[in-house]
Amino acid sequence: MNIKEYIPFEQALEMKELGFNEDAFGYLAIEGTSVQLPLYQQAFRFFREKYNLHSHIEYSKGFYEYWILLDVIGYDTYEEAELACIKKLIEIAKNR
């Protein structure tokens, strides 16, 4: 599986703190901390099921191409929008 399919270590660590504890195909250990790296689809499902946070990434012709409906900032690629969406979901879940 391609590494681009997994969320980055920093966000995986934050998700672990928020209660993510599902089987994941990827693991990464940095400075003695071993963290499961969820796939983006696992991360989005986690936020839907545990925090009732539903998200949507939308394609739009215009100055920017991709938008997340949790934010008003546009992104150049779908992957940038996915990561921004995960970061925003983490922020919202932490503040609940």
Z-matrix of the N, CA and C atoms (Angstrom, degrees):
N
C 1 1.449
C 2 1.530 1 108.28
N 3 1.302 2 116.98 1 144.29
C 4 1.457 3 123.20 2 -177.67
C 5 1.526 4 110.70 3 -75.63
N 6 1.327 5 117.00 4 139.41
C 7 1.473 6 122.03 5 -178.91
C 8 1.530 7 111.20 6 -60.16
N 9 1.323 8 118.40 7 -25.47
C 10 1.467 9 121.37 8 179.24
C 11 1.529 10 112.30 9 -65.78
N 12 1.327 11 117.11 10 -16.82
C 13 1.456 12 121.68 11 179.62
C 14 1.529 13 112.30 12 -76.04
N 15 1.332 14 116.79 13 -17.49
C 16 1.466 15 122.17 14 -176.77
C 17 1.522 16 111.07 15 -99.55
N 18 1.324 17 116.32 16 147.84
C 19 1.461 18 118.12 17 175.05
C 20 1.528 19 108.18 18 -74.35
N 21 1.332 20 118.40 19 155.14
C 22 1.462 21 121.35 20 -179.01
C 23 1.537 22 112.78 21 -64.52
N 24 1.327 23 115.13 22 158.09
C 25 1.461 24 122.94 23 -177.01
C 26 1.530 25 111.97 24 -53.79
N 27 1.322 26 117.26 25 -46.39
C 28 1.471 27 120.74 26 -176.90
C 29 1.530 28 111.56 27 -57.99
N 30 1.329 29 116.62 28 -44.71
C 31 1.460 30 120.45 29 179.97
C 32 1.538 31 110.65 30 -72.25
N 33 1.334 32 117.57 31 -34.18
C 34 1.464 33 120.98 32 176.51
C 35 1.529 34 110.38 33 -63.02
N 36 1.321 35 116.72 34 -39.87
C 37 1.461 36 121.25 35 177.56
C 38 1.527 37 110.83 36 -64.10
N 39 1.323 38 116.83 37 -42.78
C 40 1.465 39 120.53 38 177.67
C 41 1.530 40 111.11 39 -64.84
N 42 1.328 41 116.67 40 -38.09
C 43 1.462 42 119.61 41 177.94
C 44 1.524 43 111.07 42 -66.00
N 45 1.327 44 116.72 43 -36.74
C 46 1.466 45 120.66 44 176.49
C 47 1.524 46 109.37 45 -59.32
N 48 1.335 47 116.83 46 -43.48
C 49 1.463 48 121.68 47 178.74
C 50 1.530 49 111.27 48 -64.43
N 51 1.330 50 117.11 49 -27.35
C 52 1.472 51 121.99 50 178.91
C 53 1.523 52 112.42 51 -86.32
N 54 1.347 53 116.92 52 -2.23
C 55 1.458 54 120.24 53 175.11
C 56 1.513 55 115.91 54 111.54
N 57 1.332 56 119.01 55 5.48
C 58 1.459 57 119.76 56 177.88
C 59 1.520 58 108.73 57 -67.74
N 60 1.328 59 115.54 58 121.24
C 61 1.461 60 120.75 59 -178.66
C 62 1.529 61 109.51 60 -148.61
N 63 1.312 62 116.84 61 44.98
C 64 1.456 63 121.86 62 -179.89
C 65 1.522 64 109.16 63 -99.37
N 66 1.316 65 115.87 64 159.73
C 67 1.454 66 119.50 65 173.79
C 68 1.515 67 108.74 66 -63.25
N 69 1.315 68 115.69 67 133.95
C 70 1.451 69 120.82 68 178.75
C 71 1.527 70 108.15 69 -131.93
N 72 1.314 71 116.42 70 150.42
C 73 1.455 72 120.78 71 -179.88
C 74 1.522 73 111.98 72 -73.58
N 75 1.322 74 117.11 73 -25.12
C 76 1.452 75 120.72 74 -175.58
C 77 1.515 76 112.89 75 -112.97
N 78 1.316 77 114.93 76 141.93
C 79 1.463 78 122.41 77 174.63
C 80 1.517 79 107.34 78 -133.41
N 81 1.317 80 115.96 79 148.89
C 82 1.448 81 120.31 80 177.94
C 83 1.511 82 108.01 81 -144.50
N 84 1.313 83 116.43 82 135.22
C 85 1.464 84 121.44 83 177.40
C 86 1.526 85 108.41 84 -115.98
N 87 1.317 86 115.54 85 123.57
C 88 1.460 87 122.14 86 176.59
C 89 1.517 88 107.49 87 -130.97
N 90 1.327 89 115.49 88 127.47
C 91 1.463 90 122.31 89 179.33
C 92 1.525 91 111.77 90 50.04
N 93 1.330 92 115.91 91 43.90
C 94 1.461 93 120.79 92 176.19
C 95 1.517 94 115.39 93 80.22
N 96 1.315 95 117.89 94 -1.07
C 97 1.462 96 121.44 95 178.51
C 98 1.514 97 108.89 96 -102.29
N 99 1.332 98 116.28 97 117.46
C 100 1.459 99 121.37 98 178.20
C 101 1.524 100 108.80 99 -99.02
N 102 1.320 101 116.44 100 127.02
C 103 1.462 102 121.62 101 -175.57
C 104 1.526 103 109.36 102 -131.79
N 105 1.333 104 115.14 103 138.07
C 106 1.459 105 120.50 104 172.11
C 107 1.523 106 107.70 105 -72.20
N 108 1.315 107 115.99 106 133.40
C 109 1.460 108 120.48 107 177.05
C 110 1.525 109 108.30 108 -101.19
N 111 1.326 110 117.68 109 103.53
C 112 1.465 111 118.69 110 178.78
C 113 1.520 112 111.32 111 -73.31
N 114 1.314 113 114.52 112 152.14
C 115 1.450 114 120.24 113 169.39
C 116 1.526 115 107.83 114 -68.82
N 117 1.315 116 116.92 115 156.71
C 118 1.466 117 119.53 116 177.90
C 119 1.528 118 110.59 117 -54.67
N 120 1.342 119 117.41 118 -42.40
C 121 1.467 120 119.24 119 -178.43
C 122 1.522 121 111.01 120 -64.19
N 123 1.344 122 118.41 121 -34.72
C 124 1.464 123 120.82 122 176.05
C 125 1.520 124 110.69 123 -66.69
N 126 1.329 125 116.42 124 -40.17
C 127 1.464 126 120.67 125 -179.32
C 128 1.528 127 110.57 126 -63.99
N 129 1.326 128 116.91 127 -46.84
C 130 1.465 129 119.37 128 179.39
C 131 1.520 130 111.23 129 -62.70
N 132 1.334 131 117.43 130 -39.46
C 133 1.470 132 121.22 131 178.23
C 134 1.534 133 110.41 132 -64.51
N 135 1.332 134 117.46 133 -41.56
C 136 1.460 135 122.65 134 178.10
C 137 1.529 136 110.79 135 -56.11
N 138 1.333 137 116.89 136 -47.70
C 139 1.465 138 119.82 137 -179.36
C 140 1.523 139 112.13 138 -68.00
N 141 1.322 140 117.74 139 -34.54
C 142 1.470 141 120.51 140 176.23
C 143 1.521 142 110.45 141 -65.18
N 144 1.339 143 116.69 142 -48.93
C 145 1.456 144 120.91 143 -172.86
C 146 1.521 145 113.82 144 -77.62
N 147 1.333 146 117.92 145 -41.45
C 148 1.464 147 120.07 146 -175.78
C 149 1.524 148 112.77 147 -85.90
N 150 1.322 149 118.00 148 -37.59
C 151 1.463 150 121.73 149 -174.17
C 152 1.524 151 113.52 150 -114.59
N 153 1.328 152 117.65 151 0.89
C 154 1.458 153 121.93 152 -177.72
C 155 1.533 154 111.37 153 54.27
N 156 1.328 155 115.59 154 38.08
C 157 1.458 156 121.94 155 178.38
C 158 1.524 157 108.35 156 -104.61
N 159 1.308 158 115.65 157 112.06
C 160 1.456 159 121.73 158 -179.44
C 161 1.520 160 107.85 159 -103.20
N 162 1.311 161 115.90 160 137.36
C 163 1.456 162 119.70 161 -177.82
C 164 1.516 163 109.78 162 -130.16
N 165 1.309 164 114.64 163 164.26
C 166 1.452 165 120.72 164 -178.19
C 167 1.515 166 108.41 165 -151.37
N 168 1.323 167 115.89 166 134.02
C 169 1.458 168 121.34 167 174.55
C 170 1.513 169 106.64 168 -110.15
N 171 1.308 170 115.63 169 128.96
C 172 1.462 171 120.51 170 -172.71
C 173 1.518 172 110.48 171 -121.03
N 174 1.316 173 115.95 172 139.60
C 175 1.457 174 122.01 173 175.01
C 176 1.517 175 108.91 174 -90.45
N 177 1.318 176 115.48 175 135.00
C 178 1.457 177 119.47 176 -178.92
C 179 1.517 178 109.82 177 -144.34
N 180 1.308 179 116.84 178 129.48
C 181 1.465 180 120.33 179 173.59
C 182 1.518 181 108.09 180 -71.90
N 183 1.283 182 116.18 181 131.91
C 184 1.447 183 119.60 182 179.82
C 185 1.518 184 109.87 183 160.11
N 186 1.297 185 116.32 184 -155.79
C 187 1.454 186 120.71 185 -178.16
C 188 1.514 187 111.10 186 -61.93
N 189 1.319 188 117.05 187 -43.94
C 190 1.464 189 122.30 188 172.96
C 191 1.516 190 107.59 189 -111.07
N 192 1.298 191 116.30 190 159.85
C 193 1.453 192 119.55 191 -176.04
C 194 1.525 193 113.73 192 -98.48
N 195 1.326 194 118.70 193 -39.59
C 196 1.465 195 120.91 194 -174.33
C 197 1.516 196 110.41 195 -119.83
N 198 1.312 197 115.39 196 143.21
C 199 1.454 198 121.91 197 -179.17
C 200 1.516 199 108.93 198 -131.17
N 201 1.324 200 116.80 199 145.84
C 202 1.450 201 119.22 200 167.97
C 203 1.514 202 105.97 201 -105.62
N 204 1.288 203 116.90 202 139.60
C 205 1.452 204 119.98 203 -174.12
C 206 1.518 205 112.68 204 -81.68
N 207 1.334 206 116.57 205 10.66
C 208 1.455 207 121.79 206 173.10
C 209 1.524 208 109.89 207 -100.96
N 210 1.296 209 117.92 208 -1.88
C 211 1.459 210 122.64 209 -169.65
C 212 1.525 211 108.02 210 -146.84
N 213 1.298 212 116.97 211 164.69
C 214 1.464 213 119.82 212 177.32
C 215 1.517 214 111.59 213 -111.94
N 216 1.322 215 117.28 214 12.82
C 217 1.456 216 121.50 215 -179.20
C 218 1.515 217 109.07 216 -95.78
N 219 1.316 218 117.31 217 136.18
C 220 1.459 219 121.58 218 177.26
C 221 1.516 220 111.04 219 -90.09
N 222 1.335 221 116.24 220 156.40
C 223 1.462 222 122.17 221 -177.76
C 224 1.517 223 109.57 222 -130.46
N 225 1.319 224 115.92 223 148.37
C 226 1.461 225 121.25 224 -176.93
C 227 1.520 226 113.54 225 -75.61
N 228 1.325 227 117.90 226 -31.12
C 229 1.465 228 120.48 227 -178.33
C 230 1.527 229 110.43 228 -129.65
N 231 1.312 230 114.96 229 159.21
C 232 1.462 231 120.55 230 177.76
C 233 1.525 232 110.27 231 -62.28
N 234 1.340 233 116.92 232 -39.29
C 235 1.464 234 121.15 233 -179.45
C 236 1.525 235 111.65 234 -63.20
N 237 1.323 236 117.59 235 -39.98
C 238 1.473 237 120.62 236 176.21
C 239 1.525 238 110.10 237 -62.93
N 240 1.322 239 116.80 238 -40.43
C 241 1.466 240 121.23 239 179.51
C 242 1.523 241 111.05 240 -66.75
N 243 1.337 242 117.36 241 -39.84
C 244 1.471 243 121.06 242 177.60
C 245 1.522 244 111.02 243 -59.56
N 246 1.334 245 116.03 244 -49.11
C 247 1.463 246 120.10 245 -178.54
C 248 1.526 247 110.65 246 -64.79
N 249 1.319 248 117.28 247 -41.98
C 250 1.466 249 120.47 248 177.85
C 251 1.522 250 110.61 249 -61.64
N 252 1.312 251 116.22 250 -38.09
C 253 1.457 252 120.85 251 179.72
C 254 1.529 253 110.13 252 -65.89
N 255 1.327 254 117.70 253 -45.37
C 256 1.470 255 121.31 254 177.70
C 257 1.526 256 109.97 255 -59.14
N 258 1.330 257 117.04 256 -45.27
C 259 1.473 258 120.60 257 179.78
C 260 1.526 259 110.79 258 -60.24
N 261 1.331 260 116.98 259 -41.49
C 262 1.464 261 120.93 260 179.85
C 263 1.522 262 110.69 261 -67.57
N 264 1.325 263 117.74 262 -40.55
C 265 1.472 264 120.67 263 177.33
C 266 1.518 265 110.89 264 -62.35
N 267 1.323 266 117.35 265 -40.81
C 268 1.481 267 121.26 266 177.18
C 269 1.518 268 109.63 267 -61.04
N 270 1.330 269 116.40 268 -46.60
C 271 1.463 270 121.06 269 179.90
C 272 1.540 271 111.27 270 -58.13
N 273 1.326 272 115.99 271 -46.09
C 274 1.466 273 120.03 272 -179.22
C 275 1.527 274 110.91 273 -64.72
N 276 1.335 275 116.47 274 -45.56
C 277 1.474 276 120.47 275 -179.24
C 278 1.521 277 111.20 276 -62.52
N 279 1.312 278 118.03 277 -38.06
C 280 1.481 279 121.10 278 179.59
C 281 1.531 280 110.98 279 -64.95
N 282 1.311 281 117.02 280 -30.49
C 283 1.457 282 121.22 281 -176.40
C 284 1.527 283 113.41 282 -89.91
N 285 1.309 284 117.22 283 4.51
C 286 1.475 285 120.18 284 179.10
C 287 1.503 286 110.13 285 -86.86
